[in-house]
Amino acid sequence: MKYRILGRTGLRVSAVGLGTMVHAGHFGPMDDRESLSAIETAMDLGVNFIDTSDDLGVNFIDTSDAYGAGYSETLLGQALRGKRDKIILATKGGNVMVGPDRGKRNFAPDYIARVMDESLKRLQTDYVDLYQLHNPTVDVIERGDVWEVLERAKKAGKIRHYGVSINTIEEGIAAVNGGRSDTVQLEYNLLAQEPAEKIFPLAQAANVGIIARVPLRRGILTGKLTAADDGRFQGEDVRARSFKGEPFRRELEKAEQLRFLLDRNLQTFAQAAIAFCLAHPAVSTTIPGARNAQQMRENAAGADVTIRPEHLQRIDELWRSSFSS
């Protein structure tokens, strides 16, 4: 595994981490045994880590209280027993997943303070290395009262650093320009490259760490999905809301134009997609999901892949033309 510095946090993290949304069943049914095998493999691929001033690195695992209303955190807490020092652990809060306000967002200081403590309990740890506001609006980012809660939690030793996980370019710009967020987590992949132009230069200037999520575009960039898979996106599968029908077909067509990346140096399309994310110097880590140990090992190998310069140029041309060529 290769390692990078996560912006001004100074944390030395794995270039390829693990996103745990999949383990809560948001991409179809999961077997806890397979989920635990993916988490354990992620830890095994890293090395023990205690002090961030050490020359060693550690695997980065990202979760959220929103993933299965805390289910992913609970599962991860089980896996971390006696192994907490093997990973850099990040979680998030702000999305209400239970009760009458389910589906809404709440960044009130007292709410964030409470759900942070609940996350720590589920994770069976006294602290997380990174706590992120989960999809805050520009107003929440700029208003500032929630940052005071995070700063108090940092002083209390509950969190080491804090940042945001955002949905829009405007939110990312606000987070970087506001000066309070140590990191920004955002979608960045072969089919969603806007952050590279509008956020990454600002983040690099401010030494804000970038966590690239959805590097495989909900499975589109694994090269394993076909139009026939549309029918199985049902229920709690997030793709049932965003990728069914015509949008799914269009994304598959775009991905097909990227098949040239599969040259003799690459084993899988997923590794090419992960390598693309890591090719940008602003990206500290990318967090694909992994359903099992095999997928975790395959994803991790993406850190060892280099995209050829002429291929990067072709990728840029396709994206700028909206994949119309």
HELIX and SHEET records of a PDB file:
HELIX    1   1 GLY A    7  THR A    9  5                                   3    
HELIX    2   2 MET A   21  ALA A   24  5                                   4    
HELIX    3   3 ASP A   32  LEU A   45  1                                  14    
HELIX    4   4 TYR A   71  ALA A   79  1                                   9    
HELIX    5   5 ARG A   84  LYS A   86  5                                   3    
HELIX    6   6 PRO A  109  LEU A  123  1                                  15    
HELIX    7   7 VAL A  138  ARG A  143  1                                   6    
HELIX    8   8 ASP A  145  LYS A  155  1                                  11    
HELIX    9   9 ILE A  169  GLY A  178  1                                  10    
HELIX   10  10 GLU A  194  LYS A  198  1                                   5    
HELIX   11  11 PHE A  200  ALA A  206  1                                   7    
HELIX   12  12 ARG A  217  THR A  222  5                                   6    
HELIX   13  13 ALA A  227  ARG A  232  5                                   6    
HELIX   14  14 ARG A  239  SER A  242  1                                   4    
HELIX   15  15 GLU A  246  GLU A  256  1                                  11    
HELIX   16  16 ARG A  259  LEU A  261  5                                   3    
HELIX   17  17 PHE A  269  ALA A  279  1                                  11    
HELIX   18  18 ALA A  293  ALA A  300  1                                   8    
HELIX   19  19 ALA A  301  ASP A  304  5                                   4    
HELIX   20  20 PRO A  309  ARG A  320  1                                  12    
SHEET    1   A 2 TYR A   3  ILE A   5  0                                        
SHEET    2   A 2 ARG A  12  SER A  14 -1                                        
SHEET    1   B 8 LEU A  18  GLY A  19  0                                        
SHEET    2   B 8 ASN A  59  ASP A  62  1                                        
SHEET    3   B 8 ILE A  87  GLY A  93  1                                        
SHEET    4   B 8 VAL A 128  HIS A 134  1                                        
SHEET    5   B 8 ILE A 159  SER A 165  1                                        
SHEET    6   B 8 THR A 183  GLU A 187  1                                        
SHEET    7   B 8 GLY A 209  ARG A 213  1                                        
SHEET    8   B 8 VAL A 283  THR A 286  1                                        
END                                                                             
